[in-house]
Structure formats: C-alpha cells, structure tokens
Amino acid sequence: MTMEMAGHGSSDAIWMCERITTLHRTQALDRFLAGIERRAFRMAKIATGDADEAMDLVQDAMLKLVQRYSTRDEAEWGPLFHTILQHRIRDWYRRTKVRNRWRQWLGKGEESDAQSDFLESVPDTSQPSSDRQLALKQAAVALEQALRTLPFRQQQVFLLRAWEELDVAQTATAMGCSQGSVKTHYFRAVHTLRKLLGDHWS
C-alpha cells in the first residue's frame, strides 16, 4: 500500500467516525426534545394561559437549542433549554403586560372569552379505578389553578425545581437570578401551594 493510499484510507475512516458521531448526537438530541416537549409545554401554558402561545414558545426554545447548543455535552441540554425557555416566557410576559396596558388606556379592557386550560391527566398504564382517576384529575385541576395564582417568578421556580428537578444553581441560571432568590421563591411557592391545595397536596 502506498503512502497516498494509506492517507486516503485514514481520511475515509475519520470521515466515517465523524458521520457516526453526528448521527448519534442527532438521535440523542431528538430523544431529549421528545422527552421534554410535553413538560415544557405545560410549564409555558401555565405561565401564559394560552396553548397556542405556549407551543410557539416551546418550539422557538427548541429551535434555539438546536441552532446554538447541539454540539454541547448532552448533560448540559436540560439547563440550557430551560434557560432559553425562561427568556422566551419572560419576553412574552413583558409584551403581554404592555399590550394589556395599551388596551386599558384605549378602553378595551381585558378579553372576557379566555378559556380555562387545565393540566392534562398523566397517562397511567396501571389503569386505576374510576374513583382514583377522578381524584387525580381533580388534583391536577387544583394544582394548575393554584399555580396560576402564584407570582410569576415563584411559579416558574417551583416548576423548574419540583417538576424539572433542576438544582438550585441550574434554576438560578435559567431564571437569571441569584441562588438565594431561587430558595426564597421556592419556599414561598411551596408554603402558598400547601395552603391552597389542602388535601390535594399529598
């Protein structure tokens, strides 16, 4: 084998390894996005109260993650995604406050036909009894209603900590605040939710 042929074979092997690595990373990213989409949608829907707005925010956050951070380590995708999503939610929150202020100034007031969106019941493969299903549905409704009453930052900190299981540092990064603020918001959210949910809390 000549040196030129050996060099060509080596280049082919490197190219093949790169192709395999890219394929594995793409598959891993697809699995991550599929696994997080439903929870992220619920989080955004609780924040916005609008399913269409929530889906737009989640899809935009997913697109930004793929465009900017697909080459980062897989363990970083969760915190990075939630950081992007929180930025999108806060931007939406600010725009909505401005729009509502203009509506009030113009005498249009609040929209009265907003629909109530509730958390969908989590699928249960064990087929619980009808009484159990009803209890779960009532608890889900109570939870979403209680979450909607929380101040925005308490709401999102609680969801990131209790739902997404981000640690304090990751939540602080996602929310753009200090770790001390995360602890305070989370403590206050839990305290309020316990009072509002009563028997549903357990």
Kinemage of the C-alpha trace (Angstrom):
@kinemage 1
@onewidth
@group {chain A} dominant
@subgroup {mainchain}
@vectorlist {calphas} color= white
{ca met a 1} P 0.000 0.000 0.000
{ca thr a 2} L 1.395 3.376 -0.969
{ca met a 3} L 1.560 6.321 1.410
{ca glu a 4} L -1.107 8.088 -0.665
{ca met a 5} L -3.482 5.108 -0.406
{ca ala a 6} L -2.862 4.833 3.319
{ca gly a 7} L -3.594 8.522 3.745
{ca his a 8} L -6.806 8.190 1.752
{ca gly a 9} L -7.931 5.247 3.868
{ca ser a 10} L -7.249 7.199 7.048
{ca ser a 11} L -9.307 10.138 5.775
{ca asp a 12} L -12.221 7.827 4.991
{ca ala a 13} L -12.076 6.355 8.489
{ca ile a 14} L -12.076 9.807 10.100
{ca trp a 15} L -14.984 10.892 7.903
{ca met a 16} L -16.942 7.765 8.860
{ca cys a 17} L -16.283 8.307 12.567
{ca glu a 18} L -17.462 11.894 12.289
{ca arg a 19} L -20.614 10.783 10.465
{ca ile a 20} L -21.386 8.209 13.170
{ca thr a 21} L -20.758 10.730 15.944
{ca thr a 22} L -23.056 13.259 14.260
{ca leu a 23} L -25.763 10.622 13.815
{ca his a 24} L -25.581 9.582 17.467
{ca arg a 25} L -25.720 13.202 18.611
{ca thr a 26} L -28.726 13.912 16.369
{ca gln a 27} L -30.554 10.873 17.719
{ca ala a 28} L -29.740 11.867 21.305
{ca leu a 29} L -30.986 15.406 20.679
{ca asp a 30} L -34.206 14.081 19.141
{ca arg a 31} L -34.778 11.890 22.215
{ca phe a 32} L -34.118 14.832 24.537
{ca leu a 33} L -36.554 17.115 22.724
{ca ala a 34} L -39.244 14.426 22.545
{ca gly a 35} L -38.850 13.738 26.249
{ca ile a 36} L -39.024 17.342 27.375
{ca glu a 37} L -41.605 18.789 24.976
{ca arg a 38} L -44.762 17.850 26.905
{ca arg a 39} L -43.499 19.096 30.273
{ca ala a 40} L -42.139 22.280 28.721
{ca phe a 41} L -45.487 22.894 27.013
{ca arg a 42} L -47.332 22.558 30.323
{ca met a 43} L -44.912 24.922 32.004
{ca ala a 44} L -45.350 27.528 29.276
{ca lys a 45} L -49.129 27.052 29.238
{ca ile a 46} L -49.373 27.639 32.972
{ca ala a 47} L -47.336 30.817 32.542
{ca thr a 48} L -49.263 32.153 29.540
{ca gly a 49} L -52.714 30.617 29.926
{ca asp a 50} L -52.756 30.103 26.158
{ca ala a 51} L -51.990 26.782 24.440
{ca asp a 52} L -51.026 28.337 21.102
{ca glu a 53} L -48.695 30.868 22.709
{ca ala a 54} L -47.175 28.123 24.851
{ca met a 55} L -46.497 25.879 21.864
{ca asp a 56} L -44.864 28.760 19.974
{ca leu a 57} L -42.591 29.498 22.941
{ca val a 58} L -41.559 25.858 23.346
{ca gln a 59} L -40.883 25.341 19.641
{ca asp a 60} L -38.848 28.546 19.494
{ca ala a 61} L -36.797 27.441 22.517
{ca met a 62} L -36.192 24.037 20.925
{ca leu a 63} L -35.074 25.644 17.674
{ca lys a 64} L -32.639 27.933 19.502
{ca leu a 65} L -31.213 24.990 21.445
{ca val a 66} L -30.582 23.027 18.246
{ca gln a 67} L -29.101 26.023 16.439
{ca arg a 68} L -26.789 27.172 19.215
{ca tyr a 69} L -26.047 24.295 21.557
{ca ser a 70} L -26.475 20.986 19.721
{ca thr a 71} L -22.723 20.369 19.945
{ca arg a 72} L -22.637 20.865 23.724
{ca asp a 73} L -22.486 17.929 26.098
{ca glu a 74} L -25.818 16.103 26.430
{ca ala a 75} L -25.912 16.726 30.186
{ca glu a 76} L -25.995 20.482 29.506
{ca trp a 77} L -29.034 20.435 27.239
{ca gly a 78} L -31.627 20.451 30.048
{ca pro a 79} L -30.374 23.562 31.879
{ca leu a 80} L -29.636 25.309 28.577
{ca phe a 81} L -33.103 24.574 27.195
{ca his a 82} L -34.825 25.866 30.315
{ca thr a 83} L -32.697 28.994 30.295
{ca ile a 84} L -33.817 29.696 26.720
{ca leu a 85} L -37.450 28.866 27.513
{ca gln a 86} L -37.468 31.142 30.553
{ca his a 87} L -36.106 34.006 28.448
{ca arg a 88} L -38.902 33.428 25.931
{ca ile a 89} L -41.574 33.280 28.652
{ca arg a 90} L -40.307 36.471 30.313
{ca asp a 91} L -40.248 38.263 26.948
{ca trp a 92} L -43.827 37.127 26.323
{ca tyr a 93} L -44.818 38.227 29.831
{ca arg a 94} L -43.392 41.719 29.279
{ca arg a 95} L -45.036 42.093 25.849
{ca thr a 96} L -48.378 40.982 27.256
{ca lys a 97} L -48.196 43.500 30.105
{ca val a 98} L -47.517 46.263 27.593
{ca arg a 99} L -50.416 45.161 25.350
{ca asn a 100} L -52.793 44.974 28.315
{ca arg a 101} L -51.729 48.447 29.429
{ca trp a 102} L -52.500 49.829 25.981
{ca arg a 103} L -55.877 48.091 25.990
{ca gln a 104} L -56.738 49.684 29.303
{ca trp a 105} L -55.664 53.111 28.084
{ca leu a 106} L -57.762 52.647 24.943
{ca gly a 107} L -60.756 51.492 26.983
{ca lys a 108} L -60.852 47.942 25.639
{ca gly a 109} L -60.142 46.219 28.952
{ca glu a 110} L -59.378 42.560 29.312
{ca glu a 111} L -60.581 39.870 26.956
{ca ser a 112} L -63.552 38.111 28.522
{ca asp a 113} L -63.578 34.948 26.442
{ca ala a 114} L -60.330 33.412 27.717
{ca gln a 115} L -60.684 29.690 28.060
{ca ser a 116} L -59.627 27.793 31.155
{ca asp a 117} L -56.795 25.396 30.391
{ca phe a 118} L -56.048 22.641 32.826
{ca leu a 119} L -53.231 20.155 33.152
{ca glu a 120} L -53.966 17.011 31.244
{ca ser a 121} L -54.100 13.900 33.361
{ca val a 122} L -50.861 11.959 33.289
{ca pro a 123} L -51.285 8.595 31.497
{ca asp a 124} L -51.387 5.708 33.961
{ca thr a 125} L -50.679 2.281 32.498
{ca ser a 126} L -51.868 0.574 35.671
{ca gln a 127} L -55.487 1.510 34.815
{ca pro a 128} L -56.539 2.999 38.175
{ca ser a 129} L -60.140 2.816 39.289
{ca ser a 130} L -62.623 5.438 38.161
{ca asp a 131} L -62.552 6.967 41.649
{ca arg a 132} L -58.759 7.179 41.504
{ca gln a 133} L -58.855 8.708 38.030
{ca leu a 134} L -61.354 11.307 39.227
{ca ala a 135} L -59.179 12.121 42.248
{ca leu a 136} L -56.114 12.528 40.030
{ca lys a 137} L -57.993 14.783 37.639
{ca gln a 138} L -59.313 16.928 40.477
{ca ala a 139} L -55.805 17.187 41.941
{ca ala a 140} L -54.418 18.230 38.534
{ca val a 141} L -57.090 20.900 38.170
{ca ala a 142} L -56.455 22.162 41.703
{ca leu a 143} L -52.703 22.243 41.075
{ca glu a 144} L -52.937 24.286 37.894
{ca gln a 145} L -55.391 26.711 39.440
{ca ala a 146} L -53.104 27.121 42.459
{ca leu a 147} L -50.020 27.589 40.269
{ca arg a 148} L -51.782 30.315 38.289
{ca thr a 149} L -52.312 32.315 41.487
{ca leu a 150} L -48.593 32.402 42.299
{ca pro a 151} L -46.437 35.377 41.339
{ca phe a 152} L -44.688 34.648 38.042
{ca arg a 153} L -41.189 34.013 39.440
{ca gln a 154} L -42.463 31.796 42.264
{ca gln a 155} L -44.477 29.818 39.737
{ca gln a 156} L -41.575 29.220 37.377
{ca val a 157} L -39.045 28.479 40.121
{ca phe a 158} L -41.393 25.899 41.599
{ca leu a 159} L -41.909 24.218 38.218
{ca leu a 160} L -38.188 24.141 37.471
{ca arg a 161} L -37.279 22.764 40.902
{ca ala a 162} L -40.164 20.394 41.621
{ca trp a 163} L -41.173 19.406 38.107
{ca glu a 164} L -37.982 19.524 36.061
{ca glu a 165} L -35.802 18.635 39.080
{ca leu a 166} L -33.193 21.273 38.307
{ca asp a 167} L -30.911 22.044 41.231
{ca val a 168} L -30.699 25.495 42.802
{ca ala a 169} L -27.736 26.619 40.681
{ca gln a 170} L -29.318 25.433 37.415
{ca thr a 171} L -32.614 27.098 38.307
{ca ala a 172} L -30.811 30.348 39.133
{ca thr a 173} L -29.123 30.266 35.722
{ca ala a 174} L -32.390 29.538 33.927
{ca met a 175} L -34.238 32.299 35.777
{ca gly a 176} L -31.395 34.815 35.629
{ca cys a 177} L -31.369 35.422 39.372
{ca ser a 178} L -29.290 34.515 42.431
{ca gln a 179} L -29.397 31.160 44.172
{ca gly a 180} L -30.696 32.920 47.266
{ca ser a 181} L -33.634 34.265 45.268
{ca val a 182} L -34.382 30.775 43.978
{ca lys a 183} L -34.515 29.409 47.524
{ca thr a 184} L -36.760 32.244 48.660
{ca his a 185} L -39.159 31.951 45.710
{ca tyr a 186} L -39.337 28.173 46.086
{ca phe a 187} L -40.000 28.329 49.834
{ca arg a 188} L -42.783 30.879 49.359
{ca ala a 189} L -44.317 28.915 46.485
{ca val a 190} L -44.391 25.679 48.491
{ca his a 191} L -45.867 27.468 51.507
{ca thr a 192} L -48.641 29.023 49.400
{ca leu a 193} L -49.398 25.840 47.460
{ca arg a 194} L -49.717 23.808 50.645
{ca lys a 195} L -52.358 26.215 51.920
{ca leu a 196} L -54.226 26.390 48.617
{ca leu a 197} L -54.192 22.686 47.810
{ca gly a 198} L -55.123 21.379 51.249
{ca asp a 199} L -55.884 17.652 50.985
{ca his a 200} L -54.632 17.572 47.393
{ca trp a 201} L -51.075 18.417 48.487
{ca ser a 202} L -50.101 14.851 49.412
